[in-house]
Amino acid sequence: MQKIDAVEEKTILIVDDDRDIGETLQAIISAETSYRTLWIAESDLALLSAQHLRPSLILLDYLMPILDGMKLYDRLQDMEHMRGVPVVLITAATALPYRDLQERGIRILRKPFDIPELLALLATLATT
């Protein structure tokens, strides 16, 4: 069990319904960091997977079907083991609930994102 926990702690969970974005994030993170990635395209599957995972960081798309990023974040926070895991909301949306994001401690990464900005966020936020 300890070995699995150590692996999970080196994982970045990517939740984005856009295949190109998910695969691009996986490729960048794999090439530039020591973190593993788990890309999930559906919010309900992300909730199910999160029951057995404690990632170092969550990259979460804001505009997704079924549950948007904010609702998914709130549902993830209902899981005790997911509290405290840093979250970056990835979005191209211009109208965001900035106050809600700030209160929750959620960082924002704008699409299209800059690779050095992404890597700086990972270095700053991902827990080891």
Secondary structure as GFF3:
##gff-version 3
##sequence-region A 1 128
A	DSSP	alpha_helix	2	8	.	.	.	ID=ss1
A	DSSP	beta_strand	11	15	.	.	.	ID=ss2
A	DSSP	alpha_helix	19	32	.	.	.	ID=ss3
A	DSSP	beta_strand	36	40	.	.	.	ID=ss4
A	DSSP	alpha_helix	43	50	.	.	.	ID=ss5
A	DSSP	beta_strand	57	61	.	.	.	ID=ss6
A	DSSP	alpha_helix	69	77	.	.	.	ID=ss7
A	DSSP	three_ten_helix	80	82	.	.	.	ID=ss8
A	DSSP	beta_strand	87	91	.	.	.	ID=ss9
A	DSSP	alpha_helix	98	104	.	.	.	ID=ss10
A	DSSP	beta_strand	107	110	.	.	.	ID=ss11
A	DSSP	alpha_helix	115	125	.	.	.	ID=ss12
###
